[in-house]
Amino acid sequence: KAEISYNIAPELKTQTSFFAFVVIGRNASVAFNNTSVMLNPPTSHYEFLGPPGALLTSFGVCIVSFALFFLCTEDGCPPKELEIKWNKFWSWKITGLYLVWWILLLAMTIIVPGNYVQGTKLRDGKNLSYKMNGFRIFILVYSITLAIAYKSPSTLAYLADNFLPLISVTSLFSFLLAVFVYFRSYKSSAMLALGGNSSSGIYNWFIGRELNPRISILNLHDLDLKEWCELRPGLILWTILNLSFAMKQYVSLGYVQLSMILVNIFQFMYVWDSLYNEPAVLTTMDITTDGFGFMLSFGDLSWVPTTYSLQARYLSLFPRDFSTKMMAMVIVTQIVGYYIFRSSNSQKNEFRKDPNASTVKHLKFLETKAGSLLLISGWWGTARHINYLGDWIMACSWCLTTGFNTPITYFYVVYFAV
């Protein structure tokens, strides 16, 4: 290294040092900004018709949730006259119970043991770690709920009798959570979703700006909000609400009908499958690609438990017996749908984990420009989204438990197809 000395006046040395600091600082800032842009490039295209579509969708999903409630009441499905009592929309007791629900699940997330699994590699080359204890939490919570149902059916039926304020609470909570993660995404270290870094704040809030928002719970657990919300509060609450509607029917009739039992079993199986295979969610688009905004927040926390429980709610209001043929058709439909759903998803998940595994190495695939591999044989050679077909067939079995007296209970089948 060459050592060069300068004969410079002290005041000029100070000015020279300051100038060098400014130049170096500016270059460092430019380098940092360039790195940031490379890591979090601006969104190149809009979905949902851009900001106007995002805003309309945000209002639309909330309206649909409430509409399904008012279109299917004890006065009819649909009722002859639409009666809206605004004082019934809110309950502080339901609000308190929902907060307790979150606190309980957060505590269980910390306490209940579970294996830690690495997620897929992010754009910065890192892999996030996830605690996989959702299935154990689900079994524990559902067992406690069953005990409550056995000891005091009317206690659990309270949720069914206060379903409207529950829609309000979950909707508001979803909105507030989306606001929280949106503003939090502006911290310098945030990894942004490729689709949520546009010039529109409303669009980014809706679609999700940060890819993997995480918070520390009492410095005991690093919680990934997106993954946790997808498989904990709403999904498990769905099964509890179904059981609540079953208890409402029990209180009313003195027994639970087969149609109600079947819809509870079918949807319990769906949630069981999701949580038993929790590690598989780490390779889905929701986790690897989508940001966490109002779209996922509302979908996870409010839409799933309050709209997917429509069949059980209908049967609690309008009990319905099965014929033997109808029962057989419903059960066979569920079995066929589940077989397609589970086997196709298992094949895809196995391939994503290890394309050279003995069970999938014979499958054909295409490599995309982004470098990801797409299966084009096996289950995935029969249809582009064969798992969705199985999902849709299962949805048909759920809706068939309600009979054919109203089209409203078939909303999920139509919604899923669209």
Secondary structure, DSSP 8 states (H G I E B T S, - for coil): ---------HHHHHHHHHHHHHHHHHHHHHHHHHHHHHHS------STTHHHHHHHHHHHHHHHHHHHHHTSBTTBTTBSS----GGGS--HHHHHHHHHHHHHHHHHHHHS--EEEEEEE-TTS-EEEEEE-HHHHHHHHHHHHHHHHHH-HHHHHHHHHTHHHHHHHHHHHHHHHHHHHHHHTTSTT--B-TTS-SS-HHHHHHH-SBSS-EEEETTTEEEEHHHHHHHTHHHHHHHHHHHHHHHHHHHHHSS--HHHHHHHHHHHHHHHHHHHTGGGGGGSHHHHT---SHHHHHIIIIIHHHHTTHHHHHHHHS-----HHHHHHHHHHHHHHHHHHHHHHHHHHHHHH-TTSTTTTTS-EEE-TTS-EEE-SGGGGT-TTHHHHHHHHHHHHHHHTTTTS-SGGGHHHHHHH-
